[in-house]
Amino acid sequence: LEREPEHPSARRLLAKIERERHVEARFQRVASAHFVVKSWGARDGDLTRAVLSALEGARDQVGRQLDYRPADPLTVVIYSEAQFRSLTGVHGWVTGLFDGKIRLPLGGTPPSAATLERLVTHEYAHAVIHQLSRGRAPRWLQEGLAQALEGATADPLLRVPGSLTLAGLEALVSDVDPVRARAGYDIALWVTDDLLDRGGMPAMRALLARLAAGESVAHAVPGLYGLRLSEL
C-alpha cells in the first residue's frame, strides 16, 4: 500500500478498512478462549451469548469432521442488517460472510436457535476451510463444503447442465446476478456431496491439504478420486 497508494486494489482495500472502522467504532467486544465477538448494540448481551454458544458448537462439530480446530481466536462481528449491507455490498439473500472475519447480520428479530446454529456453522466452516487450504480452495468448493458442514442436503432432482465445467461453476458461484449465483451454490453443494459420497471426509481433508501444498484441483481430484475433472 505504501509503495503503490494509487493501485486500484490498494484503494479498494483502504476504502473497505475505512468503512469498517467507521461502522465498528463503538462496537462492544466480548472475548472467549476461541473467539472475539464484536457487537453493534450495547444491549445485545443475550444475542452475543447465543452467538458464542453456537460458535463453540460449530467448533466442536466442524473440528470433529475436518479434524482441525484453529489455534488462534477468530474474530466475529455482529451487525445490523443495514450495517452489513453497506459494509459488504453482497447479494440481498446472503446471510453471512467470511473474509478473514466472520460477519453476521443479526439486527432486528433474532433468528431461531436452529437457524442461528446453521448460519454460524456455515461461516465458521468457511474459516476452517480457508485455513486448511491456505486460501487456495476454489469458491465452488468453499461454498459446497460449507453448506454440507452446516447440514444442507443437495436436491436429488437437481439437473446440472452437461456442458458445465468446474471453471464454469466457479464463475456461476461468483456471478453478480443473484439468481445465477444461487444456482451456483446449489450445484456446488451437489458436486461436493458427490465427492463426499465417493471418499467421505478423509478424502476431503486430503484434498484441502493438497490444495494447501500448492496442487491444482485439476491434479488433486484425479489423484484422490480416480476421476478426471471432465468426468466429475
C-alpha positions as CSV (number, residue, x, y, z in Angstrom):
1,L,0.0,0.0,0.0
2,E,2.9,2.4,0.8
3,R,4.7,1.6,-2.5
4,E,1.6,1.9,-4.7
5,P,-1.0,4.0,-2.9
6,E,-2.8,4.7,-6.2
7,H,-3.1,1.0,-7.2
8,P,-6.8,0.1,-7.7
9,S,-6.8,-2.9,-5.3
10,A,-5.0,-0.8,-2.7
11,R,-7.6,2.0,-2.9
12,R,-10.4,-0.6,-2.6
13,L,-8.7,-2.1,0.5
14,L,-8.2,1.3,2.1
15,A,-11.8,2.2,1.4
16,K,-13.0,-1.0,2.9
17,I,-10.9,-0.5,6.0
18,E,-12.2,3.0,6.4
19,R,-15.8,1.8,6.1
20,E,-15.2,-0.9,8.6
21,R,-13.5,1.5,11.1
22,H,-16.4,3.9,10.8
23,V,-19.2,1.3,11.3
24,E,-17.4,-0.5,14.1
25,A,-16.1,2.5,16.1
26,R,-18.5,2.0,19.0
27,F,-19.0,-1.8,18.9
28,Q,-18.8,-3.8,22.2
29,R,-16.2,-6.5,22.4
30,V,-16.5,-9.9,24.2
31,A,-13.7,-12.4,24.2
32,S,-13.6,-16.1,24.9
33,A,-10.9,-18.7,24.6
34,H,-11.6,-19.3,20.9
35,F,-13.5,-16.2,19.7
36,V,-13.6,-12.4,19.8
37,V,-17.2,-11.2,19.2
38,K,-17.9,-7.6,18.4
39,S,-21.5,-6.4,18.6
40,W,-23.2,-3.3,17.2
41,G,-25.6,-2.8,20.2
42,A,-24.7,-2.3,23.8
43,R,-27.9,-4.2,24.8
44,D,-27.1,-7.3,22.8
45,G,-25.7,-9.4,25.6
46,D,-28.2,-12.2,25.1
47,L,-27.5,-12.3,21.3
48,T,-23.8,-12.3,21.9
49,R,-24.0,-15.2,24.3
50,A,-26.2,-17.1,21.8
51,V,-23.7,-16.5,19.0
52,L,-20.8,-17.6,21.3
53,S,-22.6,-20.8,22.2
54,A,-23.4,-21.5,18.5
55,L,-19.7,-20.8,17.7
56,E,-18.5,-23.3,20.3
57,G,-20.9,-25.9,18.9
58,A,-19.7,-25.2,15.4
59,R,-16.1,-25.5,16.5
60,D,-16.8,-28.9,18.0
61,Q,-18.8,-30.2,15.1
62,V,-16.6,-29.0,12.3
63,G,-13.5,-29.8,14.3
64,R,-14.5,-33.4,14.5
65,Q,-15.5,-33.7,10.8
66,L,-12.4,-32.0,9.4
67,D,-10.1,-33.0,12.3
68,Y,-8.9,-29.4,12.8
69,R,-9.5,-26.5,15.2
70,P,-7.9,-23.1,14.7
71,A,-5.2,-22.3,17.2
72,D,-5.8,-18.6,17.3
73,P,-9.1,-16.9,18.2
74,L,-11.4,-16.0,15.3
75,T,-13.0,-12.5,15.2
76,V,-16.8,-12.5,14.7
77,V,-18.7,-9.2,14.1
78,I,-22.4,-8.9,14.6
79,Y,-24.0,-6.1,12.5
80,S,-27.5,-4.7,12.0
81,E,-28.9,-5.6,8.6
82,A,-28.2,-2.1,7.2
83,Q,-24.6,-2.0,8.5
84,F,-23.9,-5.4,7.0
85,R,-25.2,-4.5,3.5
86,S,-23.5,-1.1,3.4
87,L,-20.2,-2.6,4.5
88,T,-20.0,-5.7,2.4
89,G,-22.2,-5.0,-0.7
90,V,-23.2,-8.6,-1.0
91,H,-26.3,-10.1,-2.5
92,G,-29.5,-9.5,-0.6
93,W,-30.0,-13.2,0.1
94,V,-26.5,-13.6,1.7
95,T,-26.9,-14.2,5.4
96,G,-23.3,-14.1,6.5
97,L,-19.8,-13.6,5.2
98,F,-16.2,-14.8,6.0
99,D,-13.4,-12.6,4.7
100,G,-10.9,-13.1,7.4
101,K,-13.5,-12.3,9.9
102,I,-16.9,-13.9,10.3
103,R,-19.5,-11.2,9.7
104,L,-23.2,-11.8,10.7
105,P,-26.2,-9.5,10.0
106,L,-28.4,-10.2,13.1
107,G,-30.2,-7.0,13.7
108,G,-33.9,-6.8,14.3
109,T,-35.7,-10.0,15.3
110,P,-33.1,-12.6,16.4
111,P,-33.2,-15.9,14.4
112,S,-34.4,-19.1,15.9
113,A,-31.7,-21.2,17.7
114,A,-31.7,-23.7,14.8
115,T,-31.3,-21.0,12.1
116,L,-28.5,-19.3,14.1
117,E,-26.7,-22.6,14.5
118,R,-26.8,-23.3,10.8
119,L,-25.7,-19.8,9.9
120,V,-22.8,-19.8,12.4
121,T,-21.7,-23.3,11.4
122,H,-21.6,-22.3,7.7
123,E,-19.5,-19.2,8.3
124,Y,-17.2,-21.0,10.8
125,A,-16.7,-23.7,8.2
126,H,-15.5,-21.1,5.7
127,A,-12.9,-20.0,8.2
128,V,-11.7,-23.6,8.8
129,I,-11.7,-24.5,5.0
130,H,-9.7,-21.3,4.3
131,Q,-7.1,-22.2,6.9
132,L,-6.8,-25.8,5.9
133,S,-6.4,-24.9,2.2
134,R,-4.3,-21.8,2.9
135,G,-6.8,-19.8,1.0
136,R,-6.4,-22.0,-2.1
137,A,-9.8,-23.8,-2.2
138,P,-11.8,-22.6,-5.2
139,R,-15.0,-20.8,-4.4
140,W,-17.3,-23.6,-5.5
141,L,-15.6,-26.0,-3.1
142,Q,-15.7,-23.4,-0.3
143,E,-19.4,-22.9,-0.7
144,G,-20.3,-26.5,-1.4
145,L,-18.4,-27.8,1.7
146,A,-19.6,-25.1,4.0
147,Q,-23.2,-26.0,3.0
148,A,-22.5,-29.7,3.6
149,L,-21.0,-29.0,7.0
150,E,-24.0,-26.9,8.1
151,G,-26.2,-29.9,7.3
152,A,-27.7,-28.8,4.0
153,T,-28.5,-31.6,1.5
154,A,-28.3,-31.5,-2.2
155,D,-31.6,-31.6,-4.2
156,P,-31.7,-35.1,-5.7
157,L,-33.8,-33.7,-8.6
158,L,-31.3,-31.0,-9.5
159,R,-30.3,-31.1,-13.1
160,V,-26.8,-29.9,-13.9
161,P,-26.2,-28.8,-17.5
162,G,-23.9,-31.4,-19.1
163,S,-21.8,-28.7,-20.6
164,L,-21.0,-27.1,-17.3
165,T,-17.3,-27.3,-16.2
166,L,-15.8,-26.6,-12.8
167,A,-14.4,-23.4,-14.2
168,G,-18.0,-22.5,-15.3
169,L,-19.3,-23.4,-11.9
170,E,-16.6,-21.2,-10.3
171,A,-17.9,-18.3,-12.4
172,L,-21.5,-19.1,-11.6
173,V,-21.0,-19.1,-7.8
174,S,-19.3,-15.7,-8.1
175,D,-21.8,-14.2,-10.6
176,V,-23.2,-10.7,-9.7
177,D,-26.7,-11.9,-10.8
178,P,-28.2,-13.3,-7.6
179,V,-30.3,-15.9,-9.4
180,R,-27.3,-17.3,-11.2
181,A,-25.2,-17.2,-8.0
182,R,-27.9,-19.0,-6.1
183,A,-28.0,-21.7,-8.8
184,G,-24.2,-21.9,-8.5
185,Y,-24.4,-22.5,-4.7
186,D,-26.9,-25.4,-5.3
187,I,-24.7,-27.0,-7.9
188,A,-21.6,-26.6,-5.7
189,L,-23.4,-28.5,-3.0
190,W,-24.4,-31.2,-5.5
191,V,-20.8,-31.6,-6.7
192,T,-19.4,-31.5,-3.1
193,D,-21.9,-34.1,-1.9
194,D,-20.8,-36.3,-4.8
195,L,-17.2,-36.1,-3.7
196,L,-18.2,-36.8,-0.1
197,D,-20.2,-39.9,-1.3
198,R,-17.1,-41.1,-3.1
199,G,-14.4,-40.5,-0.5
200,G,-16.0,-39.2,2.7
201,M,-14.4,-36.6,4.9
202,P,-10.9,-38.3,4.9
203,A,-10.6,-37.7,1.1
204,M,-12.0,-34.2,1.5
205,R,-9.4,-33.4,4.2
206,A,-6.7,-34.8,1.9
207,L,-8.0,-32.6,-1.0
208,L,-7.7,-29.5,1.2
209,A,-4.2,-30.5,2.2
210,R,-3.1,-31.0,-1.4
211,L,-4.6,-27.6,-2.3
212,A,-2.7,-26.0,0.6
213,A,0.5,-27.6,-0.6
214,G,0.0,-25.8,-4.0
215,E,-1.6,-28.6,-6.1
216,S,-4.3,-27.6,-8.5
217,V,-7.8,-29.0,-8.4
218,A,-7.1,-30.5,-11.8
219,H,-4.2,-32.5,-10.4
220,A,-5.5,-33.3,-6.9
221,V,-9.0,-34.6,-7.8
222,P,-7.9,-37.4,-10.1
223,G,-5.2,-38.4,-7.6
224,L,-7.7,-38.8,-4.8
225,Y,-10.9,-39.8,-6.5
226,G,-9.7,-41.5,-9.7
227,L,-11.8,-39.1,-11.8
228,R,-10.8,-36.6,-14.5
229,L,-12.4,-33.3,-14.0
230,S,-14.4,-33.8,-17.2
231,E,-15.9,-36.9,-15.6
232,L,-16.6,-35.1,-12.4
